[in-house]
Amino acid sequence: MSALLEIRNLGISFGGLRAVHDVSFAANPGEIVSVIGPNGAGKTTLFNMISGVYRPGAGAVVLDGRDVTGMDPFLLARLGLSRTFQNLQIFQNMTVLENAVAGFHLRESGPLLADLLNLPSTRRRARAAEAGARALLERVGLANAAEREAGALSYGALKRLEIARALALEPRVLLLDEPAAGCNAVETEEIDHLIAEVAASGVAILLVEHDMKMVMRISNHIVVLDHGEKIAEGKPEAVSRDPKVIAAYLGPDAAALHEGEVAHA
Ligand SMILES: Nc1ncnc2c1ncn2[C@@H]1O[C@H](COP(=O)(O)OP(=O)(O)OP(=O)(O)O)[C@@H](O)[C@H]1O
């Protein structure tokens, strides 16, 4: 049986630079697959190809048996693949609830005229979106902050709000680009729990994250990139002991990798 998400031999070059070359892996429902690698290894570029931001120069992205390579991110979201970005995409001047509601509107294509005329169907959709948004805020631990301006939230809470908005699209595959970046230890742990809970609900999670302890703690499978190529993949324990991976992570990050391995053991 084929995997829910299959990445087949993906590659892209920018000018003469081979940013990603011949990368393949797969993800299944409930699985947390992390893509790690030193700075400039090609992680974000890979995410951009999978989520339709970049059209791959080679290879294919296959979602549930369907070739979705280079498909528009909006269409991909409708097919069940959504993502968050490294930089927060939150509307700071809107309330937390309004931000979550915005996620629901992303998946709709209600007729504009109906919206303008404020027809009963429009009002019904708006009520359903608000109810859905409130349920999501509960799920990510932000129910009590629903009416607050998003800009007043802590960084960790904003990261969870961004995940809530991506969940409004009811993804089967969720790509998280550095969900714990800029978060303290407590906030990182909250995000850990949230990611584990989302995976347990049957979503396949693809994670790019520099916090190696977090990666080692929550991943089922790790793909390691270096200079755009996959140099290793496997379970956290095996990957963190792989000499090729350790060599790629020379410096302080290598120590973090080792700590992650110890924490995982
Ligand atoms: N739009 C672009 N145009 C030209 N070069 C690019 C572009 N996007 C990425 N690159 C280059 O591709 C390589 C991979 O970059 P990428 O951002 O994917 O790495 P990364 O692993 O996500 O790095 P980091 O951990 O620092 O975020 C880098 O050499 C980068 O400079």
The ligand as a Gaussian input file, in Angstrom:
#p B3LYP/6-31G(d) Opt

LIG

0 1
 N       14.763000      31.594000      -3.625000
 C       16.049000      31.257000      -3.589000
 N       16.924000      31.738000      -4.490000
 C       18.229000      31.383000      -4.438000
 N       18.755000      30.554000      -3.532000
 C       17.933000      30.053000      -2.607000
 C       16.537000      30.365000      -2.570000
 N       15.970000      29.709000      -1.516000
 C       16.964000      29.010000      -0.940000
 N       18.137000      29.213000      -1.588000
 C       19.421000      28.598000      -1.261000
 O       19.194000      27.199000      -1.179000
 C       19.963000      26.612000      -0.132000
 C       19.033000      25.924000       0.836000
 O       18.337000      26.919000       1.596000
 P       17.178000      26.591000       2.637000
 O       16.651000      27.897000       3.141000
 O       16.235000      25.645000       2.034000
 O       17.999000      25.851000       3.776000
 P       17.509000      25.469000       5.238000
 O       18.008000      24.094000       5.496000
 O       16.061000      25.700000       5.389000
 O       18.336000      26.522000       6.102000
 P       18.020000      27.173000       7.544000
 O       18.173000      26.076000       8.532000
 O       19.098000      28.204000       7.682000
 O       16.632000      27.745000       7.499000
 C       20.748000      27.750000       0.511000
 O       22.037000      27.741000      -0.070000
 C       19.974000      28.988000       0.120000
 O       20.809000      30.114000       0.042000

